[in-house]
Amino acid sequence: MKTATIQLETLTCPSCVQKIENAIKSLAGVEKESIKVLFNSSKAKFNFDDEKLSVEDVEKAITDLGYEVKRSQVKSK
């Protein structure tokens, strides 16, 4: 398992947080209970199995919703 932090372009409303959380939850390989999308800092944090999913897959799910990803950081858990 690895932990990822994705810095997003500024989130404008709480429904943005919910949309992004739901998109990440829909991906196989994400530890669902670890997902935290932080409105004030515009960050998404989660644990994932890097054998099933890449951080790029998560970034694509977010950008497909119309949100911009600034940068990502991945650490071994």
Backbone as JSON, one array per atom type, in Angstrom:
{
  "sequence": "MKTATIQLETLTCPSCVQKIENAIKSLAGVEKESIKVLFNSSKAKFNFDDEKLSVEDVEKAITDLGYEVKRSQVKSK",
  "N": [[0.83, -1.18, 0.0], [0.38, 2.26, -0.67], [0.52, 5.76, 0.09], [-1.13, 8.57, -1.14], [-1.04, 12.03, -1.93], [-2.81, 14.47, -3.46], [-2.57, 17.54, -4.87], [-4.97, 19.85, -5.61], [-6.49, 22.13, -7.97], [-7.99, 25.1, -6.72], [-10.77, 24.28, -4.77], [-14.19, 24.97, -5.07], [-16.6, 24.58, -3.75], [-18.47, 22.63, -1.27], [-19.76, 20.53, -2.58], [-18.04, 19.88, -4.6], [-16.04, 18.55, -3.25], [-17.43, 16.22, -2.49], [-18.0, 15.08, -5.01], [-15.41, 14.49, -5.96], [-14.5, 12.73, -3.95], [-16.31, 10.6, -4.36], [-15.6, 9.82, -6.96], [-12.99, 8.88, -6.55], [-13.52, 6.8, -4.74], [-14.8, 5.02, -6.42], [-12.86, 3.65, -7.77], [-11.05, 0.66, -8.23], [-8.78, -0.72, -5.94], [-8.3, 1.34, -4.24], [-8.16, 2.22, -0.84], [-10.99, 2.56, 0.63], [-11.94, 3.71, 3.09], [-9.88, 5.4, 3.74], [-9.94, 7.73, 2.3], [-9.74, 11.19, 2.03], [-10.86, 14.27, 1.21], [-9.9, 17.46, 1.3], [-11.39, 20.44, 1.76], [-10.55, 23.14, 2.47], [-7.75, 23.16, 2.03], [-7.58, 22.18, -0.49], [-6.85, 19.49, -1.17], [-6.48, 16.01, -1.9], [-6.32, 13.03, -0.17], [-5.31, 9.66, 0.2], [-5.07, 6.06, 0.59], [-3.66, 3.48, -1.39], [-3.45, 0.5, -3.42], [-0.68, -0.08, -5.13], [-0.24, -2.03, -6.97], [-2.57, -2.53, -8.2], [-3.54, -0.11, -9.06], [-2.64, 3.12, -10.28], [-1.35, 6.34, -9.32], [-1.74, 8.07, -11.35], [-4.03, 7.07, -12.56], [-5.95, 7.83, -10.73], [-5.65, 10.59, -10.82], [-6.57, 11.0, -13.44], [-9.27, 10.26, -13.17], [-10.12, 12.37, -11.6], [-9.56, 14.62, -13.21], [-11.24, 14.02, -15.32], [-13.64, 14.75, -14.28], [-13.53, 17.42, -14.51], [-11.87, 18.9, -12.9], [-8.75, 20.41, -11.96], [-5.53, 19.04, -11.57], [-2.8, 19.89, -9.65], [-0.35, 18.88, -8.59], [1.14, 15.75, -7.52], [1.93, 13.57, -4.79], [3.51, 10.68, -3.71], [3.87, 8.23, -1.22], [5.42, 5.46, 0.38], [3.57, 3.32, 2.45]],
  "CA": [[0.0, 0.0, 0.0], [1.03, 3.55, -0.7], [-0.31, 6.9, 0.42], [-0.99, 9.65, -2.11], [-1.62, 13.35, -1.69], [-2.96, 15.17, -4.72], [-2.91, 18.96, -4.73], [-5.94, 20.21, -6.63], [-6.79, 23.55, -8.15], [-8.9, 25.52, -5.66], [-12.13, 23.75, -4.75], [-15.07, 26.13, -4.86], [-17.77, 24.3, -2.91], [-18.48, 21.31, -0.65], [-20.19, 19.47, -3.51], [-16.82, 19.48, -5.33], [-15.4, 17.55, -2.39], [-18.21, 14.99, -2.59], [-17.81, 14.52, -6.36], [-14.06, 13.93, -6.05], [-14.47, 11.54, -3.09], [-17.05, 9.52, -5.03], [-14.8, 9.36, -8.11], [-11.87, 8.09, -6.03], [-14.1, 5.58, -4.17], [-15.24, 4.12, -7.49], [-11.7, 2.99, -8.36], [-10.55, -0.55, -7.57], [-7.42, -0.58, -5.44], [-8.25, 2.43, -3.25], [-8.67, 1.9, 0.5], [-12.13, 3.49, 0.67], [-12.05, 4.43, 4.36], [-8.75, 6.31, 3.91], [-10.1, 8.89, 1.42], [-10.06, 12.48, 2.64], [-10.7, 15.41, 0.33], [-9.9, 18.6, 2.21], [-11.89, 21.63, 1.07], [-9.76, 24.35, 2.74], [-6.41, 23.09, 1.45], [-7.72, 21.65, -1.85], [-6.02, 18.28, -1.29], [-7.09, 14.7, -1.76], [-5.39, 12.08, 0.42], [-5.87, 8.31, 0.23], [-4.17, 4.92, 0.48], [-4.01, 2.66, -2.53], [-2.61, -0.64, -3.77], [-0.01, 0.32, -6.37], [-0.23, -3.15, -7.92], [-3.89, -2.51, -8.86], [-3.92, 1.24, -9.45], [-1.58, 4.12, -10.21], [-1.83, 7.67, -8.95], [-2.18, 8.67, -12.61], [-5.42, 6.64, -12.76], [-6.77, 8.67, -9.86], [-5.61, 11.93, -11.41], [-7.45, 11.0, -14.62], [-10.66, 10.27, -12.68], [-10.39, 13.73, -11.11], [-9.59, 15.55, -14.35], [-12.43, 13.7, -16.11], [-14.75, 15.5, -13.66], [-13.36, 18.83, -14.84], [-11.01, 19.55, -11.92], [-7.35, 20.44, -12.34], [-4.56, 18.51, -10.62], [-1.56, 20.67, -9.69], [0.79, 17.95, -8.4], [0.86, 14.59, -6.68], [3.04, 13.04, -4.01], [3.22, 9.32, -3.28], [4.81, 7.7, -0.22], [5.15, 4.09, 0.83], [2.84, 3.35, 3.73]],
  "C": [[0.87, 1.25, 0.0], [0.01, 4.62, -0.33], [-0.05, 7.99, -0.6], [-1.65, 10.91, -1.59], [-1.64, 14.05, -3.03], [-3.39, 16.59, -4.42], [-3.79, 19.35, -5.91], [-5.97, 21.72, -6.82], [-7.85, 23.88, -7.1], [-10.3, 24.92, -5.82], [-13.08, 24.89, -4.38], [-16.27, 25.86, -3.97], [-17.7, 22.9, -2.32], [-18.94, 20.2, -1.6], [-19.02, 19.01, -4.39], [-16.11, 18.37, -4.56], [-16.11, 16.21, -2.54], [-18.02, 14.31, -3.95], [-16.45, 13.84, -6.48], [-13.95, 12.68, -5.18], [-15.17, 10.36, -3.77], [-16.27, 8.96, -6.22], [-13.65, 8.47, -7.64], [-12.39, 6.76, -5.46], [-14.47, 4.55, -5.23], [-14.09, 3.31, -8.1], [-11.27, 1.78, -7.55], [-9.11, -0.33, -7.16], [-7.25, 0.54, -4.43], [-8.83, 1.91, -1.94], [-9.75, 2.94, 0.81], [-12.19, 4.34, 1.94], [-10.91, 5.43, 4.57], [-8.92, 7.62, 3.14], [-10.52, 10.13, 2.22], [-9.81, 13.55, 1.58], [-10.92, 16.64, 1.21], [-10.24, 19.88, 1.45], [-10.95, 22.82, 1.24], [-8.38, 24.33, 2.1], [-6.41, 22.55, 0.02], [-6.79, 20.46, -2.1], [-6.89, 17.05, -1.18], [-6.01, 13.75, -1.23], [-6.07, 10.71, 0.5], [-4.75, 7.28, 0.17], [-4.63, 4.07, -0.69], [-3.0, 1.55, -2.74], [-1.98, -0.34, -5.12], [0.17, -0.83, -7.36], [-1.54, -3.2, -8.7], [-4.21, -1.17, -9.51], [-2.71, 2.15, -9.39], [-2.18, 5.46, -9.82], [-2.31, 8.41, -10.21], [-3.62, 8.29, -12.93], [-6.36, 7.52, -11.94], [-6.8, 10.1, -10.39], [-6.55, 12.03, -12.6], [-8.91, 11.03, -14.2], [-11.05, 11.66, -12.21], [-10.49, 14.71, -12.27], [-10.78, 15.27, -15.26], [-13.67, 14.4, -15.56], [-14.67, 17.0, -13.97], [-12.51, 19.6, -13.85], [-9.56, 19.45, -12.37], [-6.48, 19.91, -11.21], [-3.28, 19.34, -10.76], [-0.33, 19.76, -9.59], [0.36, 16.82, -7.48], [2.13, 14.16, -5.96], [2.62, 11.66, -3.53], [4.3, 8.86, -2.32], [4.42, 6.26, 0.08], [4.54, 4.17, 2.21], [3.61, 2.59, 4.77]]
}
